[in-house]
Amino acid sequence: MTKTIKIVFNTLKSLSFPKLVKLLKLAAPHPLFAVMGFYATVKSFALAQKNFPKTSAASGIGNAFRHALWTALISMYCSKISSPEKALDFCEKMTDLHEELFPNEPLEKKMDLHNNQVGMNLYREMLPGIHRQFFETAFFVDKLFEKTKTAKILTNLDEDFGNELVYLEE
């Protein structure tokens, strides 16, 4: 976990001043959401690294798992202190900002945004059956492990795989 936190802080240190201002504009109005989002970032990175050590930081299946878990956890943690709608709104803003602050090639960006949506969709699907105060990380991990078994390889920008995880061929 300490290694993960170091990676996150080193990443933040690498941001230019204008990018730090954009991040502060997201975090300042919602400091508790920002803390929850940071915790979700660390937690999802650590779990992906543990379960997919070779592909969690690349564009493989571990990265797909990490992005979907990340958005599900942000939504879950933030909804424990606010409404699910506000949590999902913040989650989308935070994860979209991530793609802006750390730009990728178009296919990688499509993959990340798609998998972010899969995680938010999973949270929405599970919400009616579980009171938001009783959500646990393991609920999402188990469901996303199942989704890794049917994940699809994304090869071009025009493909649409619905609610399936997608990754790039290694």
C-alpha positions as CSV (number, residue, x, y, z in Angstrom):
1,M,0.0,0.0,0.0
2,T,2.9,2.4,0.8
3,K,4.3,1.8,-2.7
4,T,0.9,2.7,-4.2
5,I,0.7,5.9,-2.2
6,K,4.2,6.9,-3.4
7,I,3.2,6.3,-7.0
8,V,0.1,8.5,-6.6
9,F,2.1,11.3,-4.9
10,N,4.8,11.2,-7.5
11,T,2.2,11.4,-10.2
12,L,0.7,14.5,-8.6
13,K,4.1,16.0,-8.3
14,S,4.6,15.6,-12.1
15,L,1.6,17.8,-12.9
16,S,2.1,21.3,-14.3
17,F,0.7,24.3,-12.5
18,P,-2.3,24.7,-14.8
19,K,-3.1,21.0,-14.4
20,L,-2.9,21.3,-10.6
21,V,-5.3,24.2,-10.8
22,K,-7.8,22.1,-12.7
23,L,-7.5,19.3,-10.1
24,L,-8.0,21.9,-7.3
25,K,-11.1,23.2,-9.1
26,L,-12.6,19.7,-8.9
27,A,-11.5,19.0,-5.3
28,A,-12.1,22.3,-3.5
29,P,-15.9,22.4,-3.8
30,H,-16.1,18.8,-2.7
31,P,-13.3,18.1,-0.3
32,L,-14.8,14.9,1.2
33,F,-15.5,13.6,-2.3
34,A,-11.9,14.3,-3.2
35,V,-10.7,12.4,-0.2
36,M,-13.0,9.5,-1.1
37,G,-11.8,9.6,-4.7
38,F,-8.2,9.6,-3.6
39,Y,-8.8,6.6,-1.4
40,A,-10.6,4.8,-4.2
41,T,-7.7,5.5,-6.5
42,V,-5.2,4.0,-4.0
43,K,-7.4,1.0,-3.3
44,S,-8.2,0.2,-6.9
45,F,-4.6,0.5,-7.9
46,A,-3.4,-1.8,-5.1
47,L,-6.1,-4.4,-5.8
48,A,-5.3,-4.4,-9.6
49,Q,-1.6,-4.6,-8.9
50,K,-2.1,-7.5,-6.5
51,N,-4.4,-9.5,-8.9
52,F,-3.0,-8.5,-12.2
53,P,0.7,-7.5,-11.6
54,K,1.7,-7.7,-15.3
55,T,-1.2,-5.8,-16.8
56,S,-2.6,-3.4,-14.2
57,A,-0.4,-0.5,-15.3
58,A,-0.3,-1.4,-19.0
59,S,-3.3,-1.5,-21.4
60,G,-4.2,-5.1,-20.6
61,I,-7.0,-6.8,-18.7
62,G,-5.6,-5.6,-15.3
63,N,-6.0,-2.0,-16.5
64,A,-9.6,-2.7,-17.6
65,F,-10.3,-4.2,-14.2
66,R,-8.6,-1.2,-12.4
67,H,-10.5,1.4,-14.3
68,A,-13.9,-0.2,-13.7
69,L,-13.1,-0.9,-10.0
70,W,-11.9,2.7,-9.6
71,T,-15.2,4.2,-10.8
72,A,-17.3,1.7,-8.8
73,L,-15.3,2.5,-5.7
74,I,-15.5,6.3,-6.1
75,S,-19.2,6.0,-6.6
76,M,-19.6,3.7,-3.6
77,Y,-17.4,5.8,-1.2
78,C,-18.9,9.1,-2.2
79,S,-22.5,7.8,-1.9
80,K,-21.9,6.9,1.7
81,I,-21.7,10.6,2.4
82,S,-24.1,12.0,-0.2
83,S,-26.7,10.9,-2.8
84,P,-25.8,8.3,-5.4
85,E,-26.6,10.9,-8.1
86,K,-24.1,13.4,-6.7
87,A,-21.5,10.6,-6.2
88,L,-21.9,9.4,-9.8
89,D,-21.6,13.0,-11.1
90,F,-18.4,13.6,-9.1
91,C,-17.0,10.2,-10.2
92,E,-17.6,11.1,-13.9
93,K,-16.0,14.5,-13.5
94,M,-13.0,13.0,-11.6
95,T,-12.3,10.2,-14.1
96,D,-12.8,12.4,-17.1
97,L,-10.4,14.9,-15.6
98,H,-7.9,12.1,-15.2
99,E,-8.0,11.4,-18.9
100,E,-7.5,15.1,-19.6
101,L,-4.6,15.5,-17.1
102,F,-2.8,12.3,-18.2
103,P,-3.6,12.1,-22.0
104,N,-3.3,8.8,-23.8
105,E,-3.4,7.7,-27.4
106,P,-7.0,7.7,-28.8
107,L,-7.6,3.9,-28.5
108,E,-6.2,3.9,-24.9
109,K,-8.5,6.8,-24.0
110,K,-11.5,5.1,-25.5
111,M,-10.6,1.9,-23.5
112,D,-10.2,3.8,-20.2
113,L,-13.4,5.8,-20.7
114,H,-15.4,2.7,-21.6
115,N,-14.1,0.8,-18.6
116,N,-14.9,3.7,-16.3
117,Q,-18.4,3.6,-17.6
118,V,-18.6,-0.2,-17.0
119,G,-17.7,0.5,-13.3
120,M,-20.3,3.2,-12.9
121,N,-22.9,1.0,-14.6
122,L,-22.0,-1.8,-12.2
123,Y,-22.6,0.5,-9.2
124,R,-25.9,1.6,-10.7
125,E,-27.0,-2.0,-11.3
126,M,-26.2,-3.0,-7.7
127,L,-27.7,0.0,-6.1
128,P,-31.3,-1.1,-6.0
129,G,-30.4,-4.4,-4.2
130,I,-28.1,-3.1,-1.6
131,H,-28.4,0.0,0.7
132,R,-25.6,2.2,-0.2
133,Q,-24.3,2.2,3.4
134,F,-23.7,-1.5,3.2
135,F,-21.7,-1.7,0.0
136,E,-18.4,-3.3,0.3
137,T,-15.4,-3.4,-2.0
138,A,-15.6,-7.2,-2.4
139,F,-19.0,-6.9,-4.0
140,F,-17.4,-5.0,-7.0
141,V,-14.2,-7.1,-7.1
142,D,-16.1,-10.3,-7.4
143,K,-18.4,-9.0,-10.2
144,L,-15.4,-7.5,-12.1
145,F,-13.4,-10.7,-11.8
146,E,-16.4,-12.3,-13.6
147,K,-16.3,-9.6,-16.3
148,T,-12.6,-10.1,-16.9
149,K,-13.4,-13.6,-18.2
150,T,-15.5,-12.2,-21.0
151,A,-13.5,-9.0,-21.7
152,K,-13.1,-8.0,-25.3
153,I,-10.0,-6.8,-27.2
154,L,-10.5,-3.3,-28.5
155,T,-9.0,-2.8,-31.9
156,N,-10.5,0.4,-33.3
157,L,-12.3,3.5,-32.2
158,D,-15.6,2.5,-33.8
159,E,-16.2,-0.7,-31.8
160,D,-18.8,-0.8,-29.1
161,F,-18.8,-3.6,-26.6
162,G,-21.7,-2.4,-24.5
163,N,-21.1,-3.2,-20.8
164,E,-18.2,-5.6,-21.3
165,L,-14.7,-4.7,-20.1
166,V,-12.3,-3.9,-23.0
167,Y,-8.5,-4.0,-23.2
168,L,-5.8,-3.7,-25.8
169,E,-3.9,-6.6,-27.2
170,E,-0.5,-6.9,-25.5
